[in-house]
Amino acid sequence: MSHVTSLSSNVPDITIPADLLPGDGRFGSGPTKVRREAMEALAERATDYMGTSHRQTTVQLMVAELRNGLAELLRAPDGYEIVLGNGGSTGFWDCATFGLIENRSHHLSFGEFGGKFASGVTKAPHLAAPSIAESEPGTHPPLTAVDNVDAYCYTHNETSTGVMLDPLRVDDPNALMIVDATSGAGGLMFDAGTTDVYYFAPQKALAADGGLWIAMMSPAAIERIERIAASDRWVPPSLDLKIALDNSRKDQTYNTPALATVFLTTDTVNWFNDNGGLSWAAGRSRQSAEILYGWAEASPVASPFVQIESQRSLVVATIDFDDSVSADTIDNVMRANGIIDINGYRKLGRNQLRIAMFPAIEPSDTEGLTHCLDYVIAALG
Ligand SMILES: *Cc1c(COP(=O)(O)O)cnc(C)c1O
């Protein structure tokens, strides 16, 4: 409590005029804005869905709706399946370590998340030491073929640095393309056929809550899972992708999922599909990105952190500030005015704000945010 008090007493007393404020102040990169409409729809199901068995039809139908809706949204090619389980994307890294990498993987490490997956794999006693390509923060390494690997692992959108990498298939017929799309899925266009495993969690571009992992898997990925499951490799049951696959095909999960998360994710996926699908959802993010990066490029004190435009994320913006203004102070003033979670990623250690532009965020609110930034920067000046 005293910590909070002393922090807030250091925040300059600046009140942003109400007519400048965005309709919703949540611009965090995850958990991120959940739509009020989705929460109200969940409340409608307070007694006939919440608190009911995940082994009965009501919940199974919701899981089926989610799996079908995602296959439509992500334009799953023939034979691709939507698989889900508990543990979020972090849990999925362990699932992949046990159930997808046969012997040796290649990783692109260009931020916190890709780096964590690579470091977990490095410690796995049943796998050979992985190949890891790194690059300067704010860039991604090239995605190229590597000898003797059976899986390529990289991130669609590196949430920590705001760098995106359009999924590509490396010319290596026996290897799987395993893509961490935690903050990309639903917000970025891509060609599903270039991926074998496109996995994510719903608390980012899908505007729901955490706890689940979801993966769209190709026939080759499913074949890999079945082959490893038939081998003598020991796999803990909660991380066993064969068990997850068998349960998903029955519209269930191995153990109890968060029913609210399942519901909220389905609600967002339906909202996207009803309005035109991935191009509509990604178009909203692109609109916000044009507004925000356009603002930064025109600002005398701000600039986009990611220099190479094709690598600049359309769902998470990282904006650098020059020495004349403190990003932390801007963040504190914004928070005091109800605009929250735009602090930079701590470990990057830059004078930076990180702002989500996921599809559920109204582009007009992104516009409003830029007016608030102008107001606060002028008031601090
Ligand atoms: C948030 C995030 C994760 C971790 O997701 P959890 O569901 O919290 O485990 C992994 N990868 C990326 C790219 C992320 O943005």
The ligand as an SDF file (V2000), in Angstrom:
LIG
                    3D

 15 15  0  0  0  0  0  0  0  0999 V2000
    1.7580  -14.2140  -24.0530 C   0  0  0  0  0  0  0  0  0  0  0  0
    2.6150  -15.0430  -24.9240 C   0  0  0  0  0  0  0  0  0  0  0  0
    3.0060  -16.3410  -24.5490 C   0  0  0  0  0  0  0  0  0  0  0  0
    2.6440  -16.9190  -23.2160 C   0  0  0  0  0  0  0  0  0  0  0  0
    1.2770  -17.1740  -23.1550 O   0  0  0  0  0  0  0  0  0  0  0  0
    0.6450  -17.8280  -21.8200 P   0  0  0  0  0  0  0  0  0  0  0  0
   -0.7390  -18.2020  -22.2300 O   0  0  0  0  0  0  0  0  0  0  0  0
    0.7170  -16.7670  -20.7680 O   0  0  0  0  0  0  0  0  0  0  0  0
    1.4800  -19.0000  -21.4620 O   0  0  0  0  0  0  0  0  0  0  0  0
    3.7570  -17.0710  -25.4370 C   0  0  0  0  0  0  0  0  0  0  0  0
    4.1250  -16.5640  -26.6340 N   0  0  0  0  0  0  0  0  0  0  0  0
    3.7690  -15.3330  -27.0320 C   0  0  0  0  0  0  0  0  0  0  0  0
    4.1970  -14.8370  -28.3690 C   0  0  0  0  0  0  0  0  0  0  0  0
    3.0020  -14.5430  -26.1870 C   0  0  0  0  0  0  0  0  0  0  0  0
    2.6470  -13.3040  -26.5680 O   0  0  0  0  0  0  0  0  0  0  0  0
  1  2  1  0
  2  3  1  0
  2 14  2  0
  3  4  1  0
  3 10  2  0
  4  5  1  0
  5  6  1  0
  6  7  2  0
  6  8  1  0
  6  9  1  0
 10 11  1  0
 11 12  2  0
 12 13  1  0
 12 14  1  0
 14 15  1  0
M  END
$$$$
